[in-house]
């Protein structure tokens, strides 16, 4: 017997910049002979690159008067349940809207958002054979200095003082959803290096030479990308 229903994340290949948001749609497509009344599935992803911030019921779920609930079952997996105290059929269409944010310090890479472990049932509680398809998500890096949190091509005093804090700590780590994507306390070091960590290669600290360069950018009042410069930026 062939598969009777398909769950998929719409959009195919999607892209977003580090630190920005995207909404993906989970779509149900069932044959005319199969009636889906409830379902459960897992969304698996790399929490080092993206994080799910919210999952909302889609139009098909609302039309069937079902409720959607979700819960984190592991750092990289979210479980979604769509059910209700009725035997209404969930029509084909968008059953869930998944909102994600890309890690601020994520590397510029492609990652997979996977739909796994689908369990669909009829109003009578019998199982519906199902295939699930995820999608790829490409994270892009922009040209702003990582200290430039508001991305205005300037380094403010607040942004400069944050790098002074990193300099004083003598070490930094990845922390996706901190103010700038970095931490001075603990974490991994498998993310995009800070723009002020370039002298003699990235060593996960900001030295005095690197700090003085950022002070120079701050004092000048503006900067722009220049790949020919040692830190990748020029004044003005």
Beta strands, then each sheet from edge to edge (+ up, - down):
strand 1: 5-9
strand 2: 13-17
strand 3: 21-30
strand 4: 38-44
strand 5: 50-57
strand 6: 67-74
strand 7: 77-83
strand 8: 93-102
strand 9: 110-121
strand 10: 127-128
strand 11: 130-133
strand 12: 135-140
strand 13: 173-174
strand 14: 182-183
strand 15: 223-225
strand 16: 233-235
sheet 1: 5+ 8- 3+ 1- 11-
sheet 2: 2+ 12+ 9- 4+ 7- 6+
sheet 3: 2+ 12+ 9- 10+
sheet 4: 13+ 14-
sheet 5: 15+ 16-
end
